[in-house]
Amino acid sequence: MKYLLFFLFLPVLLYAAPVTLQNATATLSQPSYTIDKSIDGVIDAYGWAINAINTNQAAVWETVSNVNASTIQFTMHQMHPYHLIGRFLFSVTSDARSTFADGLINNGDVSATWSALINPTITVPSGMGYTILADKSILISGTVPTTGVYYVEYSLPIANITGIRLDVLTDPSLPYNGPGMPSNGNIVLSELVVDANGTFAVPEPASFLLLAFFIIFRYLYKK
């Protein structure tokens, strides 16, 4: 009987899952390289660009459903030749979705109560390195490849995440102060892919009731 109760009262499952994003919003987007292209599912030379050197810019996305996880990983595809991001910062929020991310590609609403993510595990292309700065941002250095992918993973400090923010930031070490690494200081984020690890989810009621019925039937049949 104890095993029956164990399975019946174990509706919460632990797993890794992709995080779907919506309402891409930016403070600035370059024509034909707008922020919505960062989550269109197409990994090519297009994406989010800013065409504004020596300026800090930000993009935010809503999560379609609340994220409760132990860690989160950002996969940053950058497929436009040499237009890799030089300095950036990820943050998350649990604010109501109605209060931020209005879907505008320029002068969008990126205001919320943001918690900057810290202590990342980072993988960058061969020949590149990184430094964690005092403001928790990540500064990339080294030889710039033609294209590249950054993998950035963090432990999550809050629950019920409703939004993600990416700040691209200037730095004196970057061409024209950046925030990008090409000679013109621009960036192109082709696609942002997000995965949550250690996600908790409750099975759909119908599935759980069917499982419970099966376990009870098996228990009674064996008796």
KENU-386333 format. One line per 2 residues: number of its first residue (from 1); their letters; for each residue x, y, z of N, C-alpha, C. Coordinates in Angstrom, 2 decimals, padded with zeros to 5 digits. Example, Ala and Ser with C-alpha at 12.3 -4.5 7.8 and 13.67 -1.06 7.14 Angstrom:
BEGIN
1 = AS = 013.19/-005.69/007.80/012.30/-004.50/007.80/013.20/-003.30/007.80 | 012.85/-002.25/007.08/013.67/-001.06/007.14/012.90/000.03/007.87
This chain:
BEGIN
1 = MK = 000.82/-001.21/000.00/000.00/000.00/000.00/000.86/001.27/000.00 | 001.97/001.21/000.68/002.82/002.41/000.74/003.33/002.81/-000.63
3 = YL = 003.60/001.81/-001.50/004.06/002.12/-002.84/002.94/002.74/-003.66 | 001.72/002.28/-003.46/000.57/002.87/-004.12/000.43/004.35/-003.77
5 = LF = 000.50/004.66/-002.50/000.39/006.04/-002.06/001.54/006.90/-002.59 | 002.73/006.32/-002.66/003.88/007.06/-003.16/003.63/007.53/-004.59
7 = FL = 003.14/006.61/-005.43/002.91/006.97/-006.83/001.71/007.90/-007.00 | 000.69/007.70/-006.18/-000.49/008.54/-006.30/-000.21/009.98/-005.92
9 = FL = 000.68/010.19/-004.98/000.96/011.54/-004.52/002.31/012.06/-005.01 | 002.64/011.63/-006.24/003.85/012.12/-006.88/003.49/012.74/-008.23
11 = PV = 002.64/013.78/-008.22/002.23/014.38/-009.47/003.24/015.34/-010.06 | 004.23/015.74/-009.27/005.21/016.71/-009.73/006.42/015.99/-010.30
13 = LL = 006.70/016.26/-011.55/007.80/015.61/-012.24/008.91/016.60/-012.50 | 010.13/016.11/-012.48/011.30/016.94/-012.70/011.85/016.67/-014.09
15 = YA = 012.03/017.72/-014.89/012.51/017.49/-016.24/013.12/018.77/-016.81 | 013.75/018.65/-017.97/014.29/019.80/-018.69/013.36/020.13/-019.84
17 = AP = 013.16/021.41/-020.08/012.18/021.80/-021.09/012.59/023.09/-021.78 | 012.24/023.21/-023.06/012.45/024.49/-023.74/011.51/025.55/-023.19
19 = VT = 011.95/026.79/-023.24/011.13/027.91/-022.79/010.70/028.69/-024.03 | 009.40/028.76/-024.27/008.89/029.49/-025.42/008.74/030.96/-025.07
21 = LQ = 009.20/031.82/-025.98/009.17/033.26/-025.75/008.17/033.93/-026.68 | 007.69/035.10/-026.25/006.73/035.86/-027.06/006.93/037.36/-026.80
23 = NA = 006.23/038.18/-027.59/006.23/039.64/-027.42/007.64/040.22/-027.35 | 008.48/039.85/-028.30/009.83/040.41/-028.36/009.75/041.93/-028.48
25 = TA = 010.51/042.62/-027.64/010.43/044.08/-027.52/011.85/044.63/-027.40 | 012.11/045.78/-028.02/013.46/046.34/-027.96/013.43/047.85/-027.85
27 = TL = 014.51/048.38/-027.28/014.67/049.84/-027.25/015.05/050.38/-028.62 | 015.68/049.54/-029.45/016.08/049.96/-030.79/016.27/048.74/-031.66
29 = SQ = 015.80/048.80/-032.90/016.03/047.75/-033.89/016.44/048.38/-035.21 | 017.41/047.77/-035.86/017.81/048.20/-037.19/016.77/047.74/-038.20
31 = PS = 016.42/048.57/-039.19/015.47/048.13/-040.21/015.91/046.80/-040.84 | 014.96/045.90/-041.01/015.16/044.54/-041.55/015.87/043.61/-040.57
33 = YT = 016.30/044.12/-039.42/016.94/043.31/-038.38/016.23/043.58/-037.06 | 014.94/043.34/-037.04/014.11/043.72/-035.90/014.09/042.62/-034.84
35 = ID = 013.72/043.01/-033.63/013.83/042.12/-032.48/012.98/040.87/-032.61 | 011.86/040.93/-033.33/011.01/039.76/-033.49/011.72/038.62/-034.21
37 = KS = 012.74/038.95/-035.01/013.50/037.92/-035.72/014.38/037.09/-034.79 | 014.53/037.54/-033.56/015.37/036.80/-032.60/014.68/035.56/-032.06
39 = ID = 013.37/035.43/-032.31/012.64/034.25/-031.82/011.72/033.69/-032.91 | 012.11/033.87/-034.18/011.27/033.39/-035.28/011.55/031.95/-035.67
41 = GV = 012.49/031.29/-034.98/012.81/029.91/-035.28/013.72/029.71/-036.46 | 014.21/030.80/-037.04/015.09/030.74/-038.21/016.49/031.17/-037.80
43 = ID = 017.45/030.28/-037.98/018.83/030.61/-037.62/019.59/030.91/-038.91 | 019.71/032.20/-039.20/020.39/032.64/-040.42/021.13/033.93/-040.13
45 = AY = 021.51/034.65/-041.17/022.32/035.86/-040.99/021.50/037.05/-040.51 | 020.17/036.90/-040.47/019.33/037.97/-039.95/019.07/037.74/-038.46
47 = GW = 018.44/038.73/-037.86/018.16/038.67/-036.43/018.03/040.07/-035.89 | 018.31/040.24/-034.60/018.22/041.56/-033.99/019.55/042.29/-034.11
49 = AI = 019.51/043.46/-034.75/020.67/044.35/-034.83/020.23/045.74/-034.38 | 021.21/046.60/-034.08/020.84/047.92/-033.55/021.35/049.08/-034.40
51 = NA = 022.42/048.86/-035.17/022.95/049.92/-036.03/023.14/051.23/-035.29 | 023.60/051.12/-034.07/023.84/052.32/-033.25/025.03/052.02/-032.35
53 = IN = 026.20/052.40/-032.81/027.41/052.11/-032.05/027.52/053.04/-030.84 | 028.26/052.55/-029.85/028.53/053.32/-028.64/027.24/053.69/-027.89
55 = TN = 026.27/052.79/-027.91/025.05/052.99/-027.13/024.64/051.68/-026.46 | 024.10/051.78/-025.27/023.53/050.62/-024.59/022.09/050.43/-025.08
57 = QA = 021.73/049.21/-025.39/020.37/048.90/-025.82/019.89/047.66/-025.09 | 018.58/047.44/-025.11/018.00/046.32/-024.38/016.89/045.67/-025.19
59 = AV = 016.72/044.37/-024.96/015.61/043.61/-025.53/014.99/042.78/-024.42 | 013.67/042.63/-024.49/012.98/041.79/-023.51/012.01/040.86/-024.24
61 = WE = 011.75/039.75/-023.61/010.80/038.77/-024.12/009.97/038.27/-022.95 | 008.71/038.00/-023.19/007.89/037.33/-022.20/008.03/035.83/-022.37
63 = TV = 007.96/035.11/-021.26/007.82/033.65/-021.35/006.33/033.35/-021.52 | 006.01/032.38/-022.37/004.61/032.05/-022.60/003.95/031.54/-021.32
65 = SN = 004.68/030.76/-020.55/004.18/030.28/-019.25/005.25/030.53/-018.19 | 004.83/030.60/-016.95/005.76/030.86/-015.86/006.83/029.77/-015.79
67 = VN = 008.05/030.18/-015.56/009.17/029.25/-015.48/009.57/029.08/-014.02 | 009.54/027.83/-013.55/010.05/027.48/-012.23/011.10/026.39/-012.43
69 = AS = 012.34/026.76/-012.27/013.43/025.84/-012.59/014.62/026.15/-011.71 | 015.56/025.21/-011.69/016.79/025.43/-010.92/017.81/026.20/-011.74
71 = TI = 017.89/025.91/-013.05/018.84/026.62/-013.91/018.17/026.97/-015.23 | 018.76/027.94/-015.91/018.27/028.35/-017.23/019.48/028.53/-018.15
73 = QF = 019.34/028.08/-019.39/020.43/028.20/-020.36/019.98/029.03/-021.56 | 020.83/029.97/-021.94/020.60/030.79/-023.12/021.58/030.36/-024.21
75 = TM = 021.04/030.02/-025.36/021.86/029.71/-026.53/021.72/030.87/-027.49 | 022.82/031.58/-027.71/022.81/032.80/-028.50/023.45/032.53/-029.86
77 = HQ = 022.61/032.31/-030.86/023.10/032.07/-032.22/023.41/033.42/-032.88 | 024.62/033.53/-033.43/025.04/034.78/-034.07/025.68/034.42/-035.42
79 = MH = 024.86/034.48/-036.48/025.24/033.94/-037.78/025.59/035.00/-038.82 | 025.45/036.27/-038.47/025.88/037.34/-039.40/027.40/037.50/-039.25
81 = PY = 028.13/037.44/-040.36/029.61/037.41/-040.26/030.19/038.48/-039.35 | 030.89/038.01/-038.34/031.68/038.80/-037.39/030.85/039.69/-036.45
83 = HL = 029.54/039.66/-036.54/028.71/040.55/-035.73/028.31/039.89/-034.42 | 029.28/039.48/-033.65/029.02/038.86/-032.36/028.92/039.92/-031.26
85 = IG = 028.16/039.61/-030.24/027.96/040.54/-029.13/029.21/040.57/-028.27 | 029.64/041.79/-027.89/030.85/041.94/-027.12/030.66/042.02/-025.62
87 = RF = 029.55/042.61/-025.21/029.28/042.71/-023.77/027.78/042.65/-023.55 | 027.35/041.85/-022.57/025.91/041.68/-022.38/025.61/041.27/-020.95
89 = LF = 024.32/041.38/-020.61/023.82/041.05/-019.28/022.43/040.46/-019.41 | 022.19/039.33/-018.78/020.86/038.73/-018.74/020.21/038.99/-017.38
91 = SV = 018.90/039.27/-017.42/018.11/039.45/-016.20/016.77/038.76/-016.38 | 016.10/038.50/-015.27/014.77/037.88/-015.31/013.82/038.64/-014.39
93 = TS = 012.52/038.46/-014.63/011.51/039.10/-013.80/010.34/038.15/-013.58 | 009.59/038.41/-012.52/008.34/037.69/-012.28/007.16/038.65/-012.28
95 = DA = 007.36/039.86/-012.82/006.28/040.84/-012.91/005.17/040.34/-013.83 | 004.00/040.91/-013.67/002.88/040.56/-014.54/003.22/040.90/-015.99
97 = RS = 002.87/040.01/-016.89/003.20/040.21/-018.31/002.58/041.48/-018.88 | 001.48/041.91/-018.32/000.79/043.10/-018.83/001.56/044.39/-018.56
99 = TF = 002.61/044.32/-017.75/003.32/045.53/-017.33/004.60/045.79/-018.11 | 004.96/044.92/-019.04/006.19/045.12/-019.81/006.07/044.37/-021.13
101 = AD = 007.06/044.56/-022.01/007.12/043.86/-023.29/005.86/044.12/-024.12 | 005.79/045.33/-024.70/004.62/045.71/-025.50/004.76/045.32/-026.97
103 = GL = 005.86/044.64/-027.33/006.02/044.16/-028.70/006.56/045.18/-029.67 | 006.92/046.38/-029.21/007.46/047.39/-030.11/008.92/047.07/-030.45
105 = IN = 009.30/047.32/-031.70/010.67/047.05/-032.13/011.60/048.22/-031.84 | 011.03/049.39/-031.59/011.79/050.58/-031.20/011.08/051.27/-030.04
107 = NG = 011.85/051.75/-029.09/011.29/052.45/-027.93/010.25/051.60/-027.20 | 010.48/050.30/-027.16/009.57/049.40/-026.48/009.67/049.49/-024.98
109 = DV = 008.66/048.97/-024.31/008.61/049.00/-022.85/009.42/047.83/-022.29 | 010.59/048.14/-021.77/011.47/047.12/-021.19/011.58/047.28/-019.68
111 = SA = 010.72/048.10/-019.11/010.79/048.36/-017.67/010.07/047.27/-016.89 | 010.71/046.81/-015.84/010.16/045.81/-014.94/011.09/045.71/-013.74
113 = TW = 010.74/044.89/-012.78/011.64/044.62/-011.66/012.56/043.48/-012.08 | 013.74/043.84/-012.55/014.66/042.86/-013.12/015.68/042.40/-012.09
115 = SA = 015.93/041.09/-012.06/016.99/040.51/-011.23/018.11/040.05/-012.14 | 019.25/040.70/-012.03/020.39/040.33/-012.87/020.89/038.94/-012.49
117 = LI = 021.17/038.12/-013.48/021.66/036.77/-013.24/023.17/036.80/-013.02 | 023.65/035.94/-012.12/025.07/035.97/-011.73/025.67/034.57/-011.82
119 = NP = 027.00/034.56/-011.73/027.79/033.32/-011.70/027.46/032.36/-012.85 | 027.62/032.83/-014.09/027.27/031.98/-015.23/028.31/030.91/-015.52
121 = TI = 027.84/029.86/-016.18/028.72/028.90/-016.84/028.64/029.21/-018.32 | 029.78/029.51/-018.94/029.78/030.05/-020.29/030.66/029.20/-021.21
123 = TV = 030.15/028.96/-022.41/030.94/028.34/-023.47/030.90/029.27/-024.67 | 032.08/029.65/-025.15/032.19/030.54/-026.30/033.03/029.86/-027.38
125 = PS = 033.00/030.35/-028.61/033.77/029.73/-029.69/035.27/029.69/-029.39 | 035.94/028.75/-030.01/037.38/028.60/-029.84/038.10/029.90/-030.19
127 = GM = 039.07/030.25/-029.36/039.84/031.46/-029.57/039.28/032.68/-028.86 | 038.10/032.52/-028.24/037.49/033.62/-027.50/037.55/033.34/-026.00
129 = GY = 037.48/034.40/-025.23/037.44/034.30/-023.78/036.41/035.26/-023.23 | 036.28/035.31/-021.92/035.30/036.21/-021.33/035.75/036.64/-019.93
131 = TI = 035.17/037.76/-019.48/035.41/038.29/-018.15/034.07/038.69/-017.55 | 033.86/038.34/-016.29/032.66/038.78/-015.58/032.99/040.12/-014.90
133 = LA = 032.27/041.16/-015.27/032.55/042.48/-014.74/031.78/042.72/-013.44 | 032.12/043.83/-012.77/031.53/044.12/-011.46/030.02/044.29/-011.51
135 = DK = 029.48/044.73/-012.64/028.04/044.93/-012.76/027.31/043.65/-013.17 | 028.04/042.51/-013.17/027.51/041.18/-013.49/027.40/040.92/-014.99
137 = SI = 027.79/041.91/-015.81/027.76/041.71/-017.25/028.95/040.86/-017.68 | 028.85/040.33/-018.89/029.88/039.45/-019.46/030.56/040.17/-020.61
139 = LI = 031.87/040.29/-020.54/032.66/040.93/-021.59/033.42/039.85/-022.36 | 033.17/039.78/-023.66/033.80/038.79/-024.52/035.08/039.38/-025.13
141 = SG = 036.09/038.55/-025.28/037.36/039.00/-025.86/037.92/037.89/-026.75 | 039.03/038.22/-027.42/039.71/037.22/-028.24/039.44/037.38/-029.72
143 = TV = 039.81/036.35/-030.47/039.65/036.36/-031.91/038.18/036.15/-032.28 | 037.66/037.05/-033.11/036.25/036.98/-033.49/036.08/036.03/-034.66
145 = PT = 035.29/034.97/-034.49/035.06/034.04/-035.60/034.05/034.62/-036.59 | 033.93/033.98/-037.73/032.96/034.45/-038.72/031.55/034.40/-038.17
147 = TG = 031.20/033.29/-037.56/029.93/033.15/-036.86/030.20/032.43/-035.54 | 029.25/032.48/-034.63/029.49/031.82/-033.35/028.24/031.67/-032.52
149 = VY = 028.34/030.80/-031.54/027.25/030.55/-030.61/027.79/030.65/-029.19 | 027.10/031.41/-028.35/027.41/031.45/-026.93/026.39/030.59/-026.18
151 = YV = 026.89/029.81/-025.23/026.02/029.06/-024.33/026.23/029.63/-022.93 | 025.18/030.16/-022.34/025.29/030.82/-021.05/024.25/030.23/-020.11
153 = EY = 024.70/029.66/-019.00/023.79/029.01/-018.06/023.90/029.64/-016.68 | 022.76/029.83/-016.04/022.70/030.43/-014.71/021.79/029.61/-013.80
155 = SL = 022.06/029.71/-012.50/021.07/029.30/-011.50/020.04/030.42/-011.38 | 018.80/030.06/-011.17/017.74/031.06/-011.12/017.49/031.53/-009.69
157 = PI = 017.46/032.86/-009.49/017.29/033.39/-008.13/015.84/033.55/-007.71 | 014.90/033.50/-008.66/013.50/033.72/-008.34/012.64/032.66/-009.05
159 = AN = 011.38/032.58/-008.62/010.44/031.63/-009.21/009.42/032.38/-010.07 | 008.62/031.61/-010.80/007.55/032.16/-011.62/008.04/033.24/-012.59
161 = IT = 009.07/032.90/-013.33/009.65/033.86/-014.26/008.70/034.11/-015.42 | 008.44/035.38/-015.66/007.53/035.79/-016.74/008.25/036.50/-017.87
163 = GI = 009.49/036.93/-017.64/010.20/037.67/-018.67/011.70/037.56/-018.56 | 012.35/037.78/-019.71/013.81/037.73/-019.82/014.27/039.02/-020.48
165 = RL = 015.36/039.54/-019.98/015.93/040.78/-020.54/017.38/040.54/-020.93 | 017.76/041.08/-022.07/019.15/041.08/-022.52/019.58/042.51/-022.76
167 = DV = 020.58/042.95/-022.00/021.21/044.25/-022.23/022.48/044.04/-023.02 | 022.64/044.79/-024.11/023.91/044.80/-024.85/024.57/046.13/-024.53
169 = LT = 025.82/046.06/-024.08/026.45/047.19/-023.41/027.76/047.59/-024.08 | 028.07/048.86/-023.96/029.32/049.37/-024.52/030.50/049.03/-023.62
171 = DP = 031.69/049.06/-024.20/032.91/048.86/-023.43/034.08/049.42/-024.24 | 035.05/050.06/-023.58/036.18/050.66/-024.30/037.02/049.64/-025.07
173 = SL = 036.94/048.36/-024.70/037.74/047.35/-025.39/037.16/046.94/-026.74 | 035.93/047.36/-027.02/035.25/046.95/-028.24/035.38/048.02/-029.34
175 = PY = 035.33/047.63/-030.60/035.39/048.61/-031.69/034.30/049.67/-031.55 | 034.67/050.92/-031.63/033.73/052.03/-031.44/032.95/051.90/-030.12
177 = NG = 033.56/051.25/-029.15/032.95/051.00/-027.84/031.81/049.99/-027.88 | 031.57/049.36/-029.02/030.57/048.31/-029.12/029.15/048.83/-029.22
179 = PG = 028.23/047.95/-028.81/028.38/046.73/-028.01/028.79/045.47/-028.77 | 028.95/045.59/-030.08/029.35/044.43/-030.87/030.85/044.35/-031.10
181 = MP = 031.29/043.25/-031.72/032.70/043.00/-031.93/033.19/043.23/-033.36 | 032.32/043.49/-034.34/032.84/043.81/-035.67/033.44/045.21/-035.71
183 = SN = 034.01/045.57/-036.84/034.69/046.86/-036.95/033.73/048.04/-036.79 | 032.42/047.82/-037.05/031.46/048.91/-036.89/030.76/048.91/-035.54
185 = GN = 031.08/047.94/-034.68/030.52/047.90/-033.33/029.09/047.41/-033.22 | 028.49/046.95/-034.32/027.10/046.49/-034.30/027.02/045.05/-033.82
187 = IV = 025.80/044.57/-033.67/025.55/043.19/-033.28/024.49/042.60/-034.19 | 024.42/041.28/-034.25/023.26/040.59/-034.83/023.03/039.32/-034.02
189 = LS = 021.95/039.33/-033.25/021.54/038.13/-032.52/020.55/037.39/-033.42 | 021.02/036.33/-034.07/020.19/035.63/-035.04/019.00/034.93/-034.39
191 = EL = 019.26/034.27/-033.28/018.19/033.52/-032.59/018.59/033.31/-031.14 | 017.64/033.53/-030.26/017.83/033.24/-028.84/016.99/032.02/-028.48
193 = VV = 017.67/030.97/-028.01/016.99/029.75/-027.60/017.18/029.60/-026.09 | 016.08/029.31/-025.39/016.13/029.24/-023.93/015.64/027.87/-023.47
195 = DA = 016.38/027.29/-022.54/015.99/026.00/-021.95/016.05/026.11/-020.43 | 015.06/025.53/-019.76/015.03/025.49/-018.31/015.31/024.08/-017.84
197 = NG = 016.17/023.93/-016.87/016.54/022.62/-016.34/016.07/022.50/-014.89 | 015.60/021.30/-014.54/015.03/021.11/-013.21/013.69/021.79/-013.11
199 = TF = 012.91/021.72/-014.21/011.60/022.35/-014.23/010.58/021.45/-013.55 | 009.71/022.05/-012.75/008.65/021.31/-012.09/007.34/021.51/-012.85
201 = AV = 006.64/020.40/-013.10/005.35/020.49/-013.78/004.40/019.44/-013.23 | 003.15/019.78/-013.22/002.12/018.85/-012.77/001.46/018.25/-013.99
203 = PE = 001.31/016.92/-014.05/000.66/016.31/-015.20/-000.76/016.81/-015.38 | -001.27/016.75/-016.61/-002.64/017.12/-016.87/-003.57/016.24/-016.03
205 = PA = -004.70/016.79/-015.55/-005.60/016.02/-014.67/-006.04/014.69/-015.27 | -006.37/014.69/-016.56/-006.84/013.45/-017.18/-005.77/012.38/-017.13
207 = SF = -004.52/012.78/-017.41/-003.42/011.82/-017.40/-003.18/011.29/-015.99 | -003.27/012.17/-015.00/-003.02/011.75/-013.63/-004.11/010.79/-013.14
209 = LL = -005.38/011.09/-013.47/-006.48/010.23/-013.05/-006.38/008.85/-013.70 | -005.97/008.83/-014.97/-005.82/007.55/-015.65/-004.72/006.72/-014.99
211 = LA = -003.61/007.39/-014.64/-002.52/006.69/-013.98/-002.97/006.17/-012.61 | -003.71/007.00/-011.88/-004.19/006.58/-010.56/-005.13/005.38/-010.67
213 = FF = -006.03/005.41/-011.65/-006.95/004.30/-011.84/-006.20/003.01/-012.15 | -005.18/003.11/-013.00/-004.41/001.94/-013.37/-003.70/001.35/-012.15
215 = II = -003.10/002.21/-011.33/-002.37/001.72/-010.16/-003.32/001.06/-009.16 | -004.50/001.68/-008.93/-005.46/001.10/-007.99/-005.97/-000.25/-008.50
217 = FR = -006.26/-000.31/-009.81/-006.73/-001.56/-010.40/-005.71/-002.66/-010.23 | -004.45/-002.34/-010.49/-003.38/-003.33/-010.36/-003.26/-003.79/-008.91
219 = YL = -003.38/-002.83/-007.97/-003.25/-003.17/-006.56/-004.39/-004.11/-006.11 | -005.64/-003.78/-006.47/-006.78/-004.60/-006.08/-006.75/-005.95/-006.77
221 = YK = -006.32/-005.98/-008.02/-006.27/-007.24/-008.77/-005.28/-008.21/-008.12 | -004.15/-007.69/-007.69/-003.14/-008.54/-007.07/-003.61/-009.09/-005.72
223 = K = -004.48/-008.35/-005.03/-004.97/-008.82/-003.73/-005.94/-009.98/-003.93
